[in-house]
Amino acid sequence: LGLSIEDFDETLPIQTISTGLAFLAVPIRSLADLGRCKVNSSLLAEVYARCGATGCEAFSRETVEIGEARAHARMFAPGDNIAEDPATGSAGGALGAYLVYHGAARVEPVEGRARFIIEQGDFMKRPSRINLDVAGTVGAIEEVRVGGASVVVAHGEVTF
């Protein structure tokens, strides 16, 4: 990711996370450090593939917006020719479960469900907000729901 060891948040583990599609979760100390990521594509693809993941979900618990956002994420999957994705529901869902599992979501559950937002895409000028609804407690996740608004970014037709 082009960062120094001091830029990583050592209070949380680097861990393969999944709700069906695996990602390598990499906690970064600050939003500024997250913004400075300069991906070494071949090395990063090799590292996350060795961990059984399909991409890297780098994140900081610092957010752009104040309110329901609990993390800001950047998803890189250079092994699949995705330099960076502006909104990744599968990675956001897994990250939401990770945050609740490790007691790092900083949200008070209502009726056993933690509801919060993961920010993504701001560093590529395509801000996205991923809504999370996680049932479970520290150390025990039961269910993850992901949602949010979307916009059409391309439209086309193919005629045979």
Residue, then its C-alpha position, 0 to 999 in steps of 0.5 A: l500500500g506504500l505506507s510505513i508500519e507506523d501508518f497501520d492501526e495496530t489495535l486491530p488485526i490484519q485479517t481475511i474477512s468474508t461474508g461470501l467473497a473474501f477480502l484482506a482487511v487492513p486497518i490504517r491509523s488515519l484518514a490522511d494515511l488512507g488517502r496516501c495509499k500508493v498501491n504496488s499492484s503486483l505485490l498487493a495481488e500476491v499478498y491478498a491471494r496468498c491469504g485466500a482473498t479476492g482484494c484488499e479492503a484498507f480502512s480507517r475508523e476516521t471518517v469524512e462525515i460525522g454521524e453514522a459513518r464508522a469507517h472509511a474504506r478503499m478496496f483494491a483488487p489489482g489481480d482482477n484489474i480493479a485499481e480501486d472500486p468506488a463502492t463494494g458492498s461485499a467488502g463493506g458487509a465483511l468490514g461491517a461484520y469485522l468491526v462489530y466482531h472486534g468491538a470497533a464499530r462504536v455503535e450502540p446496538v438496537e434490538g441486537r443490531a448495529r446499524f452504521i455506514i461505511e464510506q468509500g470512493d471519496f479519494m477517487k471523487r466518487p463518494s459512496r455510502i454503504n449502509l450496514d445492518v449487523a446482527g451479533t455481538v463482539g466475537a459472534i456475528e449472526e447476520v449482515r445486511v448491506g444496502g444503499a443508493s446507487v446511480v447509473v454510471a454507464h448505459g449501453e446496448v448490444t444488438f446481434 
